[in-house]
Every structure is written in structure tokens, then in C-alpha cells.
Amino acid sequence: MLQAEISQYLPTYRSGFTGPSERIGGSSPYHIDLKILSSLPYEEKIRALDSLANQYKSIGRAIEFSNQAVSGQRWDPNATPEQKKALFEAATAAHRPRPGWDPLDFYVPFANKSRFDTGAVEGASIYIPGVPGGKITRGSGGDYGFFSESVDPSGRVVFRVGHGDINRPEEQGEVLVAGGDQPIPTDKPKKTADDLLLEKLEQLLKPKQEIGSSYAGPSEEQFTKAAEMIDQATLKLLSDNMKEKEVEQPTYVPSTAGPLAAAMAQKGFLTPKSLI
């Protein structure tokens, strides 16, 4: 029984795109050549392939080997350790020997298509595993087209991938890979509507809190006493006004002007004073 592979994937980096034969070094069009350092532990070799397969799966593609002995077989990260070992050894043996390397030839068709279907493999992204704490270097030329190399922290090249389209290179010639004790950089998550609302509320509340802490005006007790004094003054003014009204209001005095005048005087007909 083989030891189970490490479940953690290696970071992967794009290394150009597949292209026609005349732009990838003269080899079979749209295929990819991967080389894994033969001295690496077996578990790390499988980890590298699992990482690549997982990356291609995320964009709807699959690794499909093309050399005669393994033609059409696809790499499955969920296969058993025994199945992975058998396919890895068969695929490397089917390739022309490369001293110091385990070489692999494959295509990356869409998962629901054959590599022979039109548009299934043309212009596909190429990826290479990165080593934490190391770097990715890139170049172009010879019979390897556009290519990338994965360098570990000691400066040793552990992965190479080539046959990329020389007309579609990556812009950066070198990429540093985050160290093992550092998180791999990711896109900053976008803020939700709730996050933005909370931030706005905090901004609105902050000035109010600052003003409240520095306020030095009259206390609530002082406002209450002032209101009571105003009420008392108002009542006194109303009382004085009523007394004044009673004094100023005239009455009709009986006279000998006739029966009608006498009746009106007796009734005490009044004309109220305007309060406006």
C-alpha cells in the first residue's frame, strides 16, 4: 500500500497558451510538455500533477495524455494512490527519455470534449506549479517555444513547462512565490451592501459622539427651572390682564332716555375689550 499523498495543492501560475506547431518550437500543435525533476520524492511529483489537474478543472479542462501507450487517459486527482502511480509511470515511460527529468506530454481539452474536437485545445492556458518560497522564471526560444521554470528556495529548478505560443507570452519575466509560512496572495473580497451600510453608519455617528463629549452648555435641571419661571411669569401676566379688564369695562347707567335705554342699562349690555 502506497502512502497517501499530501492533500494540500501547490500554487499554480499561468505560462502562456497552447499554439500551432510553428509558434511552439516545431512540435505537435497545441500540446504541452511538462518536466518534473526525477530526484523529487514521489509524493511531491503526484502533488504537482494533482495541483495542475485541480487548476485545469477550475476552468473546465482536464489533463489528457497523448503518447501512444497512454493516449486518451486523463489524470484524476481523486484516483487511488495505486492508480496514480501506475498512470504516472506509464506516461513518463511513453515519452522520449530526458536525463534527470520525468517528462510528460499532454493536452488540456475541455472536460466534456475530446482533444480531437475543433476548439477543444486551441489557445488553452498553460500552468506550472510553484514552490513556496521560490520563484517562476520565463523564457522563449529553441524548440521549446514559450516556457517557464519553477525554482525552489535553494535555486534548484524542479518543474519546467513548455511549447507555449511565442506570440502570446506572459508580461512578467519572473514571479516570486509566497513562502511556506506566508499565505498565498488572494484577491481582496468585495464589500457587501451590509458592510458599506455599517461603515456609513459609523461615519455618521462619530461626529455626534465627539460633539456630545465636549458639550458644556446648561444642564437639564437648569432648563427645567427656567421653564418653571417662564410658566409662573406667564400666569401672573394673565392674572393682571384679567383684573385690568374688569376695571376698564364700562356699564350703561340708567337714564330718562326712554324705556328702551332703561331696559338695556338694566341688562348690563357690555362690549368686550379686544385681546388682540
Solvent accessible surface area in square Angstrom, and as a share of the most:
residue,aa,sasa,rsa
1,M,211,0.94
2,L,55,0.27
3,Q,135,0.60
4,A,76,0.59
5,E,30,0.13
6,I,89,0.45
7,S,105,0.67
8,Q,120,0.53
9,Y,92,0.35
10,L,12,0.06
11,P,17,0.10
12,T,31,0.18
13,Y,44,0.17
14,R,100,0.36
15,S,1,0.01
16,G,0,0.00
17,F,28,0.12
18,T,3,0.01
19,G,1,0.01
20,P,24,0.15
21,S,32,0.21
22,E,133,0.60
23,R,78,0.29
24,I,0,0.00
25,G,29,0.28
26,G,58,0.56
27,S,36,0.23
28,S,59,0.38
29,P,64,0.40
30,Y,54,0.21
31,H,9,0.04
32,I,0,0.00
33,D,6,0.03
34,L,0,0.00
35,K,18,0.07
36,I,0,0.00
37,L,27,0.14
38,S,46,0.29
39,S,83,0.54
40,L,21,0.10
41,P,78,0.49
42,Y,54,0.21
43,E,47,0.21
44,E,42,0.19
45,K,21,0.09
46,I,0,0.00
47,R,32,0.12
48,A,0,0.00
49,L,0,0.00
50,D,12,0.06
51,S,2,0.01
52,L,0,0.00
53,A,6,0.04
54,N,57,0.29
55,Q,44,0.19
56,Y,1,0.00
57,K,136,0.57
58,S,83,0.54
59,I,72,0.37
60,G,34,0.33
61,R,23,0.09
62,A,20,0.15
63,I,1,0.00
64,E,10,0.05
65,F,1,0.00
66,S,27,0.18
67,N,35,0.18
68,Q,174,0.77
69,A,77,0.60
70,V,3,0.02
71,S,57,0.37
72,G,39,0.38
73,Q,84,0.38
74,R,79,0.29
75,W,12,0.04
76,D,69,0.36
77,P,31,0.20
78,N,124,0.63
79,A,26,0.20
80,T,66,0.38
81,P,31,0.19
82,E,76,0.34
83,Q,108,0.48
84,K,12,0.05
85,K,71,0.30
86,A,64,0.49
87,L,24,0.12
88,F,10,0.04
89,E,84,0.37
90,A,40,0.31
91,A,2,0.02
92,T,23,0.13
93,A,85,0.66
94,A,32,0.25
95,H,15,0.07
96,R,178,0.65
97,P,111,0.70
98,R,82,0.30
99,P,127,0.80
100,G,44,0.42
101,W,55,0.19
102,D,24,0.13
103,P,7,0.04
104,L,0,0.00
105,D,20,0.10
106,F,2,0.01
107,Y,30,0.11
108,V,1,0.00
109,P,0,0.00
110,F,67,0.28
111,A,59,0.45
112,N,136,0.70
113,K,87,0.37
114,S,47,0.30
115,R,30,0.11
116,F,159,0.66
117,D,63,0.32
118,T,133,0.78
119,G,37,0.36
120,A,0,0.00
121,V,10,0.05
122,E,71,0.32
123,G,30,0.29
124,A,1,0.01
125,S,20,0.13
126,I,1,0.00
127,Y,28,0.11
128,I,0,0.00
129,P,0,0.00
130,G,0,0.00
131,V,28,0.16
132,P,43,0.27
133,G,37,0.35
134,G,7,0.07
135,K,67,0.28
136,I,0,0.00
137,T,36,0.21
138,R,43,0.16
139,G,23,0.22
140,S,69,0.44
141,G,38,0.36
142,G,79,0.76
143,D,107,0.55
144,Y,22,0.08
145,G,1,0.01
146,F,9,0.04
147,F,39,0.16
148,S,0,0.00
149,E,36,0.16
150,S,0,0.00
151,V,12,0.07
152,D,14,0.07
153,P,93,0.59
154,S,96,0.62
155,G,51,0.49
156,R,114,0.41
157,V,42,0.24
158,V,3,0.02
159,F,5,0.02
160,R,59,0.21
161,V,1,0.00
162,G,1,0.01
163,H,17,0.08
164,G,1,0.01
165,D,2,0.01
166,I,77,0.39
167,N,98,0.51
168,R,103,0.38
169,P,73,0.46
170,E,30,0.14
171,E,179,0.80
172,Q,113,0.50
173,G,50,0.48
174,E,88,0.39
175,V,25,0.14
176,L,136,0.68
177,V,7,0.04
178,A,19,0.15
179,G,17,0.16
180,G,70,0.68
181,D,134,0.70
182,Q,108,0.48
183,P,121,0.76
184,I,82,0.42
185,P,109,0.68
186,T,121,0.70
187,D,138,0.71
188,K,172,0.73
189,P,114,0.72
190,K,191,0.81
191,K,109,0.46
192,T,78,0.45
193,A,82,0.64
194,D,101,0.52
195,D,61,0.31
196,L,97,0.48
197,L,105,0.52
198,L,106,0.53
199,E,65,0.29
200,K,109,0.46
201,L,81,0.40
202,E,118,0.53
203,Q,114,0.51
204,L,99,0.49
205,L,91,0.45
206,K,123,0.52
207,P,66,0.42
208,K,142,0.60
209,Q,121,0.54
210,E,99,0.44
211,I,120,0.61
212,G,52,0.50
213,S,100,0.64
214,S,88,0.57
215,Y,142,0.54
216,A,103,0.80
217,G,37,0.35
218,P,71,0.44
219,S,58,0.38
220,E,146,0.65
221,E,111,0.50
222,Q,106,0.47
223,F,121,0.51
224,T,72,0.42
225,K,116,0.49
226,A,47,0.37
227,A,50,0.39
228,E,96,0.43
229,M,135,0.60
230,I,114,0.58
231,D,87,0.45
232,Q,124,0.55
233,A,55,0.42
234,T,66,0.38
235,L,120,0.60
236,K,134,0.57
237,L,128,0.64
238,L,103,0.51
239,S,53,0.34
240,D,65,0.34
241,N,66,0.34
242,M,101,0.45
243,K,130,0.55
244,E,88,0.39
245,K,40,0.17
246,E,125,0.56
247,V,126,0.72
248,E,80,0.36
249,Q,57,0.25
250,P,102,0.64
251,T,97,0.56
252,Y,121,0.46
253,V,120,0.69
254,P,93,0.58
255,S,64,0.41
256,T,142,0.83
257,A,80,0.62
258,G,27,0.26
259,P,123,0.77
260,L,134,0.67
261,A,36,0.28
262,A,41,0.31
263,A,56,0.43
264,M,85,0.38
265,A,12,0.10
266,Q,160,0.71
267,K,171,0.72
268,G,30,0.29
269,F,106,0.44
270,L,85,0.42
271,T,103,0.60
272,P,106,0.67
273,K,105,0.44
274,S,80,0.52
275,L,129,0.64
276,I,207,1.05
